[in-house]
Structures are given as C-alpha cells and as structure tokens.
C-alpha cells in the first residue's frame, strides 16, 4: 500500500520536474520496509506464538519426554525412611480466629512419633483471638508480638526457636493429610535433598465459580512440579506445605513478598535439590470470589518479579544448566514474557492481515478474536454469578495473565506491600480430609 502510493507520487513528480534519481532515493526506505518489514513482523509473530504455546503447553510436553528419556537410562530412586528425623511444624497465623482451631487440631492429629515432633505457632500482629486460642494448647509453643512486621519477620523469629533437623512450613488455612509428615521425612534419607515440597490441592465444589480455575491450575502445576523434581529439582515450593533442613535455612529479607519461593530456592543455591511428594498434601478452599483471587495472584506476580532480582544465581545458565532451563521455562516465561506476547501477537496479527490480506492470518485473527470474545462473556457471566464452562477456560487464562501485568505494575511502582493481606476463602466443607 505504501509503495503503491509512492509510485503514484512518482508520476506526479515527473509532471512537476522532480528528478527520478532523487525520488528513487526517497522511496528506497519504503521498498525496504515493504520487503523486509513484514517479513520481520511475521518472524516475530510466529516466534511469539511458539513462546506462548511453549510456556503453557510445550514445556510440559518436553519435560515429560526428558523425564522418560532419563528414566530409560537411570532407574528412578524410591524414597524410604531409615529413621525418623526430628521435625518442627512452623505455622505463621495472622488474624485466623475462624480457622486456627481447625488448623491446630489437624496439625496435632498428624501421624509422627511424638518424641520427635514439635510445634511453633507465631501470631505476630494478630488483633483478634488467634493468640488466645493457640495458647489453649500446651503442646504448641506460641510466639506473639503485638507489632505486625509481616510474615517473613514472623517466620524468621520462629526459626530461632527451631532446634530440630527438619522445619516444616504450612499455612494456617491449609489442612494436611494424616501421613504428610511421614511422607515428607522419608526424602531426607537422601543427603542431596535439602527441601521437600508437598502438593497443594484446591477444593472444587459442584457449583464452583471461576475461582475453580485455581484448582484446575494447581492440578497442572502439581504435574509440572512432579516432572521437574524427576528431571532435577522442583523450582520453588508452595507455602501451603514444604520443608527444609533447618541447617540450610537462610533468613529472607523482611520485605520479601514470596517467602516460600525465597526460602526453598536458597536451599538450591547451596547445591541441594528440592524433592516433590504428592502423598504429602495440603488442602484448602478456593478464593471466595474472583476479586479475592485477583488480589492473591497480583501479589504473587509482584513477588515473582522481586525474586528475579534477589535470586540472580538462577539467571546464570553456566552455574546449573538444567536448573536454568527449568527456571526459564517454568517461571520466567510466565512471569515476564507470556502476557505481553499475547498482546503483541494480536497487534501483529491485525497489522499483517490488513497489509497482506493473507487468508491464514485472517483465520488466526478470527480465532484470537473469538477467544477474547469468549473471555469477555466469561467475565460478564462471572460478574452476574452465572456459570458457564464454555467461557470458563478463556476467562481464567486471561484473568491469570492480567494479574501478572497488574503485579508487575504494582511492584515497579512500589504499591505492593510485603505484609500479607490474606485473600478471603470459601468455608471448609464438613469433611475435606479423610486420610
């Protein structure tokens, strides 16, 4: 289109006496753009599509293939329990009076030798009855300060009281299965294991709204963590349930947003691996609604960006090449690139089609537009508390990526506090753990 316009101008220039040489020099950049510009845009377009596909689907496929290849030549090791190491369960709770009794009773009921098990609950900053309720249980060591300095400061203070071989961290709103501690402990017979990540399970009810995407997301995420561990190591543990060798604990900075990621990856920095144990799991309800889920995901996104700058060793491909591959594929592409690539893909698709009129780009543009239309209807139905599985997947997918962009904004504009503002969750069903 640009070149055709310029050719028309050429004839006009001939009429008014402008030299063809001068005109040729002026039109040359447009010819170059016409030939190479769209070629470059097409290359960027297809690379962007590949990266988005790889981020959410391709990495899982490749990871499964690599694990299968590894296990073909190397037999998978089975974790077994030589002896019971001493454990301390550490729980940081802030204004959890509604859940804390259930959490305590669940924790005290876990199967593990009582002479090798201790409990530390820290309730710093709580202004409700949480400290008083914890104090009713003499088996638990309560740490409480009226000053609220954030979850990381609370954990750092609690860890000064831990003298056991292993520290087990679990969130105050998550309930564990009976044998969680035994299943975690067996991995520590391997001296190369410095931490063990449990599995996070989110309850999806029959009438779940779009927040049920949290449960579907964690099912897939748990599968990736399992394969990550089988290839080399889990890349970051979830705070609902994970453990480390106490001697390897490195106190995170007080303003750390993602304490679980920072604590677990500091173990990897020391040359140890994080094992994954799906038979040790924490169960929690989904967020109360999408507003609460968004608040949680934005915070996680902001913390992810913070962790990139603080865990620079993960960016060195020569230090631990496999770890770098896992970190780049599983984390960096999601945290930094994917949301912006999705926007870029749509813009480039529109420009390329308008200029080239190629049918293949029209089909891709229609598919993208249909996807975002479904997303809009998913958002609309969710706002009206209407349920539709047809709109559920595109809505939650875009919802996650929007949260990443919002989290990046909050982090760089200093609007994300390290103090935890817990997301409200649905009430526990009558009996969610039977094992």
C-alpha positions in Angstrom: 0.0 0.0 0.0 2.8 2.4 0.9 4.8 1.6 -2.2 1.7 2.0 -4.5 1.2 5.4 -3.0 4.8 6.3 -3.6 4.7 5.1 -7.2 1.6 7.4 -7.8 3.6 10.3 -6.3 6.5 9.4 -8.7 4.3 10.3 -11.7 3.3 13.5 -10.0 6.9 14.3 -9.5 7.6 13.8 -13.2 4.9 16.2 -14.0 6.4 18.9 -11.8 10.0 18.2 -12.9 11.5 16.4 -9.8 14.3 14.1 -10.9 13.7 10.3 -10.8 17.0 9.8 -9.0 16.0 12.0 -6.2 12.7 10.3 -5.9 14.2 6.8 -6.0 16.4 7.7 -3.0 13.3 8.9 -1.2 11.3 5.8 -1.9 14.1 3.3 -1.2 13.3 3.0 2.6 9.7 2.2 1.9 10.7 -0.5 -0.5 13.0 -1.9 2.1 10.2 -1.8 4.7 7.7 -3.4 2.3 10.1 -6.3 1.6 11.8 -6.8 4.9 9.4 -5.1 7.4 6.6 -7.5 7.1 9.0 -10.4 6.9 10.4 -9.3 10.2 6.9 -8.9 11.7 6.0 -12.3 10.6 9.0 -13.8 12.2 8.3 -12.0 15.5 4.7 -13.1 15.2 5.4 -16.8 14.8 8.2 -16.7 17.5 5.7 -15.1 19.9 3.1 -17.8 19.2 5.7 -20.5 19.7 6.8 -19.0 23.0 3.2 -18.7 24.4 2.5 -22.3 23.3 5.8 -23.5 24.9 5.1 -21.6 28.1 1.8 -23.2 28.8 1.8 -26.5 27.0 5.1 -27.2 25.2 7.2 -27.1 28.3 5.1 -29.8 29.9 5.4 -32.0 26.8 9.1 -31.5 26.6 9.6 -32.1 30.3 7.6 -35.4 30.1 9.8 -36.5 27.2 13.1 -35.6 29.1 11.9 -37.4 32.2 11.0 -40.5 30.2 14.4 -40.4 28.5 16.2 -40.0 31.8 14.3 -42.9 33.4 15.1 -45.1 30.4 18.8 -44.9 31.3 18.6 -44.3 35.0 16.2 -46.1 37.3 14.0 -43.9 39.4 15.0 -43.8 43.1 12.4 -44.7 45.7 12.5 -42.6 48.8 12.4 -44.7 52.0 12.6 -43.9 55.7 15.7 -45.1 57.5 14.9 -43.3 60.7 12.5 -40.6 61.8 14.3 -37.2 61.8 13.2 -34.6 64.4 10.6 -32.2 62.9 9.2 -28.9 63.9 6.0 -27.7 62.3 6.0 -23.9 61.9 2.8 -22.0 61.3 2.5 -18.2 60.9 -1.0 -17.0 61.5 -2.4 -13.5 61.3 -6.0 -12.9 62.4 -7.1 -16.5 61.7 -9.6 -16.9 64.6 -12.1 -18.6 62.2 -9.7 -21.3 61.1 -7.0 -21.6 63.7 -8.7 -24.3 65.9 -9.3 -26.5 63.0 -5.7 -26.0 61.9 -4.4 -26.8 65.3 -6.5 -30.0 65.7 -5.5 -31.1 62.2 -1.8 -30.5 62.9 -1.8 -32.3 66.3 -3.6 -35.3 64.7 -0.8 -35.9 62.1 1.0 -39.3 62.3 4.5 -38.9 63.5 6.5 -40.1 66.6 5.5 -37.6 69.3 9.0 -37.5 70.8 10.4 -36.3 67.5 7.8 -33.7 66.8 7.4 -30.1 67.9 5.1 -27.2 67.0 5.7 -23.5 66.8 2.9 -21.1 66.0 3.7 -17.4 65.6 0.8 -14.9 65.6 2.6 -11.6 65.4 0.3 -8.6 64.8 -2.9 -10.5 65.3 -5.7 -8.3 66.8 -8.3 -11.0 67.1 -8.5 -14.1 69.4 -5.9 -16.1 67.4 -3.2 -16.0 70.1 -5.6 -16.9 72.9 -6.9 -19.9 71.0 -3.4 -21.1 70.2 -2.4 -20.6 73.9 -5.0 -23.2 74.9 -2.9 -26.0 73.5 0.2 -26.7 75.8 1.8 -28.9 73.1 2.3 -25.8 70.9 4.9 -23.1 71.5 3.2 -19.8 70.9 5.2 -16.7 69.8 3.2 -13.5 69.8 4.1 -9.9 69.4 1.6 -7.0 69.1 3.7 -5.5 66.4 3.0 -6.5 62.9 6.1 -6.7 60.8 5.0 -9.2 58.1 5.0 -12.9 57.6 8.7 -13.1 56.8 9.7 -11.4 60.0 7.4 -13.8 61.9 9.0 -16.9 60.2 12.5 -15.6 60.9 11.6 -15.2 64.5 10.0 -18.6 64.7 13.1 -20.3 63.1 15.2 -19.0 66.0 13.2 -21.4 68.2 13.6 -24.4 65.9 16.2 -27.0 67.0 15.0 -30.0 65.1 16.7 -31.4 62.0 13.8 -30.5 59.7 11.5 -27.5 59.7 8.0 -28.0 58.1 6.2 -24.9 57.0 2.4 -24.9 56.4 -0.2 -22.1 56.0 -2.7 -21.5 58.7 -5.7 -22.0 56.3 -4.4 -25.3 54.9 -5.2 -28.8 56.3 -2.8 -31.7 55.9 -3.4 -35.4 55.2 -2.6 -37.7 58.1 0.7 -39.1 56.8 2.0 -35.9 55.4 4.9 -35.6 57.8 6.0 -39.2 57.4 5.9 -38.9 53.6 8.0 -35.8 53.8 10.5 -37.2 56.2 11.4 -40.2 54.1 13.1 -38.0 51.4 15.7 -36.8 53.9 17.5 -40.2 53.8 19.0 -38.8 50.6 21.7 -36.4 51.6 21.3 -34.4 48.4 17.8 -33.4 49.2 17.7 -30.1 51.0 13.9 -29.5 50.9 10.7 -31.3 50.1 7.7 -29.7 48.5 4.2 -31.0 49.3 1.3 -30.9 47.0 -1.3 -28.1 47.0 -4.9 -29.2 46.4 -7.7 -26.7 46.0 -11.3 -27.9 46.5 -13.6 -27.6 43.6 -17.2 -27.8 44.5 -20.0 -28.8 42.2 -21.2 -25.2 42.0 -17.7 -23.7 41.7 -17.4 -20.4 40.0 -14.5 -19.1 38.0 -12.3 -19.3 41.1 -12.3 -23.1 40.4 -9.7 -22.3 37.9 -7.3 -22.1 40.8 -8.0 -25.8 41.4 -7.5 -26.7 37.7 -4.4 -24.6 37.5 -2.8 -26.4 40.6 -3.6 -29.8 39.2 -1.5 -29.0 36.1 1.1 -27.1 38.2 1.5 -30.1 40.5 2.1 -32.3 37.5 4.8 -30.0 36.3 6.4 -29.9 39.8 6.5 -33.7 39.8 8.2 -33.9 36.5 10.6 -31.0 37.5 11.6 -33.0 40.5 12.2 -36.2 38.5 14.3 -34.3 36.0 16.4 -32.4 38.6 14.6 -30.2 41.2 11.3 -28.5 42.0 11.6 -24.8 41.1 10.1 -23.2 44.2 7.8 -24.7 46.8 4.3 -23.6 47.6 3.8 -22.2 51.1 0.8 -24.4 51.9 3.3 -27.2 52.7 7.0 -27.5 52.3 10.0 -28.4 54.5 13.8 -27.8 54.6 16.8 -29.0 56.5 16.9 -26.5 59.4 20.7 -26.0 59.0 20.1 -24.7 55.5 17.6 -22.0 56.4 18.7 -18.6 55.1 16.5 -15.8 56.5 14.9 -13.9 53.7 14.9 -10.1 53.7 12.0 -8.7 55.8 10.3 -7.1 52.7 10.3 -10.4 50.8 6.9 -11.0 49.2 7.2 -14.7 48.3 8.7 -16.2 51.4 8.1 -19.8 50.3 9.9 -19.3 47.0 12.8 -17.4 48.6 13.3 -20.0 51.4 13.1 -23.0 49.2 15.3 -21.7 46.4 18.0 -20.6 48.9 18.4 -24.3 49.6 19.0 -24.9 45.9 21.6 -22.1 45.8 23.6 -24.2 48.3 23.8 -27.1 45.9 20.8 -29.2 47.2 17.7 -30.3 45.4 14.0 -29.9 46.3 12.1 -33.2 46.2 8.4 -33.4 45.4 6.0 -35.5 47.5 2.4 -35.7 46.2 1.4 -38.0 49.1 2.0 -35.1 51.4 -0.6 -32.6 50.6 -2.3 -29.5 51.9 -6.0 -28.9 51.1 -7.6 -25.5 51.0 -10.8 -24.0 49.7 -10.7 -21.8 46.6 -10.8 -18.0 47.0 -14.2 -16.5 48.0 -14.6 -14.8 44.6 -12.6 -13.6 41.6 -11.8 -10.3 43.4 -10.1 -12.1 46.2 -8.4 -14.5 43.8 -7.1 -11.5 41.8 -5.7 -9.9 44.9 -3.8 -13.1 45.6 -2.5 -13.5 42.1 -1.4 -9.9 41.8 0.6 -10.2 45.0 2.3 -13.4 43.7 3.1 -11.8 40.4 4.7 -8.8 42.2 6.7 -11.2 44.4 7.8 -13.2 41.3 9.4 -10.0 39.8 11.0 -9.2 43.1 12.5 -12.7 43.3 14.2 -12.4 39.9 16.4 -9.6 41.2 17.1 -11.3 44.5 17.9 -14.7 43.2 20.3 -13.8 40.5 22.1 -17.1 40.6 19.1 -18.6 38.8 19.8 -16.5 35.8 23.3 -18.0 35.3 23.0 -20.8 32.7 26.6 -21.9 33.3 26.2 -22.5 37.0 23.5 -25.1 36.8 22.3 -25.5 33.2 19.4 -27.8 34.0 18.1 -25.6 36.7 18.4 -22.6 34.4 16.4 -24.4 31.8 13.7 -25.2 34.3 13.6 -21.7 35.8 13.4 -20.1 32.4 10.8 -22.4 31.0 8.6 -22.8 34.1 8.9 -19.4 35.7 10.5 -16.6 33.6 8.4 -17.1 30.5 5.2 -16.9 32.6 6.3 -14.1 34.8 7.7 -11.7 32.2 7.0 -12.6 28.6 3.8 -14.5 28.1 1.2 -11.8 29.0 2.9 -9.2 26.8 3.5 -11.7 23.9 -0.3 -12.4 23.9 -0.9 -8.6 23.3 1.9 -8.4 20.7 0.5 -11.4 18.8 -2.9 -9.8 18.4 -1.5 -6.5 17.3 0.9 -8.0 14.8 -1.8 -10.4 13.5 -4.0 -7.4 12.8 -1.3 -5.4 11.1 0.0 -8.2 9.0 -3.5 -9.2 7.8 -4.5 -5.6 6.9 -1.4 -5.2 4.8 -1.1 -8.6 3.2 -4.8 -9.8 3.1 -3.4 -13.4 3.5 -6.2 -15.9 4.4 -4.0 -17.7 7.0 -3.6 -14.5 9.1 -7.4 -13.8 8.7 -8.1 -17.3 10.2 -5.7 -16.7 13.1 -7.2 -13.2 13.7 -10.7 -14.7 13.8 -9.6 -17.4 16.3 -8.0 -14.9 18.6 -11.0 -12.5 18.4 -13.3 -15.4 19.2 -11.1 -16.4 22.1 -11.3 -12.8 23.6 -15.0 -12.6 23.0 -15.5 -15.8 25.0 -13.3 -14.2 27.6 -15.5 -11.1 27.8 -18.6 -13.2 28.1 -16.8 -15.3 30.8 -16.1 -12.0 32.7 -19.7 -10.8 32.2 -21.3 -14.1 33.4 -18.9 -14.2 36.4 -19.9 -10.7 37.4 -23.6 -11.8 37.2 -22.7 -15.0 39.2 -23.7 -17.2 36.2 -21.8 -20.4 35.5 -20.7 -21.5 32.0 -17.9 -23.9 31.3 -17.7 -22.7 27.7 -16.4 -19.3 28.8 -14.6 -20.5 31.9 -11.2 -21.6 30.4 -10.6 -18.4 28.3 -11.7 -16.2 31.1 -9.4 -17.7 33.7 -6.5 -17.9 31.3 -6.7 -14.1 30.6 -7.5 -13.5 34.2 -4.2 -15.0 35.2 -2.2 -13.0 32.6 -3.9 -9.8 33.6 -2.9 -10.4 37.2 0.7 -10.8 36.1 0.7 -7.4 34.3 -1.0 -5.8 37.3 1.6 -7.4 39.7 4.5 -6.1 37.6 2.9 -2.6 37.7 2.4 -2.8 41.5 6.0 -3.9 42.1 7.7 -1.3 39.9 5.6 1.5 41.2 6.1 0.4 44.9 2.4 -0.3 45.5 2.9 -3.9 46.8 3.5 -4.3 50.5 5.3 -7.3 51.9 2.7 -7.5 54.7 0.3 -10.3 53.8 -3.3 -9.2 53.2 -4.9 -12.7 53.1 -7.4 -13.5 50.4 -10.8 -14.5 51.8 -11.7 -18.1 51.0 -14.8 -20.2 50.9 -15.8 -22.0 54.1 -14.5 -25.5 54.5 -16.9 -28.3 53.7 -17.9 -30.6 56.5 -15.1 -33.1 56.0 -12.5 -32.4 53.4 -9.7 -34.7 54.6 -10.4 -38.3 55.3 -6.9 -39.8 55.1 
